[in-house]
Amino acid sequence: MANKVYSSAAAALDGIVKDGQLIAVGGFGLCGIPEALIDALRDSGVKNLTAISNNAGVDGFGLGKLLATRQIKKMIASYVGENKEFERQYLAGELALDFTPQGTLAEKLRAGGAGIPAFFTKTGVGTVVADGKEIREFDGEHYVMERSLVPDVSLVKAYIADKSGNLIFRKTARNFNPNIAQAGKITVVEVEKIVELGTLDPDQIHLPGIFVHRIVLNATPEKRIEQRTVRG
């Protein structure tokens, strides 16, 4: 078995990230973000990226760091409301956006990982989401055809990995990460713990190691609260 464990996030991305790639990044809000891998991607200097993610992070954290350095030329996302720099770049015509309904985005990734090139959905019919896409009628209802997504590189956050890349996610931090891991041509995962083979109960594994190519340890991730609300 090839060694999948790398000494650092930079080492894990070495040789696989390039200018102009389609990159998918796990996370929902600020939960389940592969922050060490995002930092390493920023430091690699690659540019003209198309980034797939549920949202675009916030200013100074998550994908917000790559927007600040102008390494992303296009976002494929379902929610962009927490990032002022994203808003500024988009309104100035400096950043392209493929705005995708959240369930459709999840299915585009799931389909990509399952080898399904396209699917039909009612979501977005009759709106700008359907502009330029094929519309077909089934049983008297109209559906829009959506193409699947197959990223060149997927960056994923999990809780525990064994050395073969079998993954366990922690609660809601699972979010988009399994679909993004399955869809990627190369998947790099950042985890808080790495254990020996045979340690994990097979029934508790959320994602098989066959989908994981590289692993890096980030034992002390920053766990931010996106919207902190306190009692008066």
C-alpha positions in Angstrom: 0.0 0.0 0.0 1.4 3.4 -1.0 2.0 5.8 1.9 -0.9 8.3 1.9 0.3 10.3 5.0 2.3 13.5 4.2 4.3 15.6 6.6 2.6 18.9 5.9 -0.2 20.5 4.0 2.3 22.0 1.6 3.8 18.5 0.9 0.4 17.0 0.4 -0.4 19.6 -2.4 3.1 19.4 -4.0 3.0 18.3 -7.6 -0.8 18.1 -7.9 -2.1 21.8 -7.8 -1.6 23.9 -11.0 -2.9 27.1 -12.5 -6.4 27.0 -14.0 -7.6 23.9 -12.1 -11.1 23.1 -10.9 -10.8 22.8 -7.1 -13.5 21.6 -4.7 -13.3 22.6 -1.1 -15.4 21.1 1.7 -17.2 23.0 4.4 -20.5 24.6 5.2 -20.3 28.1 6.6 -17.2 27.9 8.8 -17.8 24.2 9.8 -15.7 21.4 8.3 -13.3 23.7 6.4 -9.8 22.2 5.5 -8.1 25.3 6.7 -4.5 24.0 6.6 -4.9 22.9 3.0 -6.5 26.3 2.1 -3.4 28.0 3.6 -1.1 25.7 1.7 -3.0 26.3 -1.6 -2.7 30.1 -1.0 1.0 29.7 -0.3 1.5 27.6 -3.5 0.8 30.7 -5.6 -1.4 28.8 -8.1 -3.9 31.1 -9.8 -6.9 31.3 -12.1 -8.7 28.7 -10.1 -12.3 27.7 -10.4 -13.4 26.9 -6.9 -16.4 24.7 -6.0 -17.7 25.2 -2.4 -21.0 25.6 -0.7 -20.0 29.1 0.3 -17.0 31.4 0.0 -15.8 31.5 3.6 -15.6 34.9 5.2 -13.1 37.7 4.9 -9.8 36.4 6.1 -10.8 32.8 6.7 -11.6 29.8 4.5 -11.8 30.6 0.8 -11.8 34.3 1.8 -8.0 34.0 2.0 -7.8 32.9 -1.7 -10.2 35.6 -2.8 -8.0 38.2 -1.0 -4.9 37.0 -3.0 -6.9 36.9 -6.2 -6.2 33.3 -6.9 -9.8 32.4 -7.7 -11.2 33.6 -11.0 -14.6 31.8 -10.7 -16.8 30.4 -7.9 -19.3 27.7 -8.2 -21.3 28.1 -4.9 -24.7 28.2 -3.4 -24.3 31.0 -0.8 -22.0 34.0 -0.8 -23.6 36.3 1.7 -20.8 36.5 4.4 -17.9 37.7 2.4 -17.4 41.4 1.6 -14.4 40.9 -0.7 -16.4 38.3 -2.7 -19.2 40.9 -3.0 -16.8 43.6 -4.1 -15.0 41.5 -6.7 -18.3 40.1 -8.1 -20.0 43.5 -8.4 -16.9 45.0 -10.0 -16.8 42.2 -12.6 -13.6 40.8 -11.3 -15.0 37.4 -10.3 -17.2 35.1 -12.2 -20.0 33.2 -10.3 -22.0 30.1 -11.2 -24.7 30.5 -8.6 -26.1 27.0 -7.9 -29.0 25.9 -5.6 -27.6 24.0 -2.6 -29.3 20.7 -3.3 -28.3 20.9 -7.0 -24.7 21.6 -6.0 -24.6 18.5 -3.7 -26.1 16.4 -6.4 -23.7 17.7 -9.1 -20.8 16.5 -6.8 -22.5 13.2 -5.9 -23.2 12.5 -9.5 -19.6 13.3 -10.4 -18.3 10.9 -7.9 -20.7 8.2 -9.2 -19.7 8.6 -12.8 -23.1 10.1 -13.8 -22.4 12.9 -16.4 -25.7 14.8 -15.9 -29.2 14.7 -14.4 -32.6 16.4 -14.5 -34.1 18.5 -11.7 -37.1 20.8 -11.3 -35.1 23.2 -9.1 -34.4 26.4 -11.0 -36.8 25.9 -13.9 -38.2 29.2 -15.0 -35.4 31.2 -13.4 -31.9 32.5 -14.4 -30.5 29.2 -13.0 -31.9 27.4 -16.1 -30.6 30.0 -18.6 -28.8 28.3 -21.5 -29.5 24.8 -20.2 -31.5 22.0 -21.7 -35.2 21.8 -20.5 -37.1 18.5 -20.9 -40.6 17.5 -20.0 -41.3 14.3 -18.0 -44.8 13.4 -17.1 -46.1 16.8 -17.8 -43.5 18.6 -15.6 -40.4 20.6 -16.8 -36.9 19.8 -15.7 -33.5 21.4 -16.3 -30.5 19.3 -17.1 -27.5 19.9 -14.8 -24.0 18.7 -15.6 -22.1 16.9 -12.8 -18.8 18.2 -11.3 -15.5 16.3 -11.3 -12.8 18.5 -9.7 -9.2 18.1 -10.6 -8.4 18.3 -6.9 -10.7 18.0 -3.8 -9.7 19.4 -0.4 -11.5 17.8 2.4 -11.8 18.1 6.2 -12.4 15.0 8.3 -12.1 14.1 12.0 -10.2 10.8 12.0 -8.4 8.9 9.2 -6.5 5.6 9.4 -3.4 5.3 7.3 -5.4 3.9 4.4 -7.6 7.0 4.3 -10.8 5.5 5.7 -12.5 8.5 7.2 -14.8 9.4 10.1 -16.3 12.9 10.1 -17.5 14.7 13.2 -21.2 15.6 13.4 -22.2 18.5 11.1 -18.7 19.0 9.9 -19.4 16.1 7.6 -21.6 18.4 5.4 -20.3 18.6 1.8 -17.0 16.8 2.5 -17.9 13.2 1.5 -19.4 14.2 -1.8 -16.4 16.4 -2.6 -14.0 13.6 -1.6 -15.8 11.1 -3.9 -16.0 13.6 -6.9 -12.3 14.6 -7.0 -9.8 13.1 -9.4 -7.3 13.6 -6.6 -8.5 14.0 -3.0 -6.4 15.4 -0.2 -7.9 15.2 3.3 -6.9 17.1 6.5 -7.7 15.3 9.8 -7.3 15.9 13.5 -6.2 12.3 14.2 -4.5 9.6 12.3 -4.7 6.0 13.6 -3.3 2.7 12.5 -5.0 0.3 10.1 -7.5 -1.9 11.9 -8.2 0.7 14.7 -11.5 1.9 13.2 -14.7 -0.1 13.4 -15.7 -0.7 9.8 -19.3 0.0 10.6 -18.3 3.5 11.8 -16.4 4.6 8.7 -18.2 7.3 6.8 -16.0 7.3 3.7 -13.8 4.4 2.4 -10.1 5.1 1.8 -10.4 4.3 -1.9 -11.5 7.9 -2.4 -8.6 9.4 -0.5 -5.1 9.9 -2.1 -3.3 12.0 0.4 -3.7 12.7 4.2 -2.2 15.4 6.4 -2.5 15.9 10.1 -3.9 19.2 11.6 -4.3 18.3 15.2 -5.3 21.8 16.4 -7.7 23.4 13.9 -9.2 26.8 14.5 -12.9 26.2 15.2 -14.7 29.5 14.6 -18.3 30.5 15.3 -19.7 32.1 12.3 -22.4 34.2 13.9 -21.9 34.5 17.7 -25.1 35.3 19.6 -25.0 36.0 23.3 -27.7 36.7 25.8 -28.1 40.3 26.9 
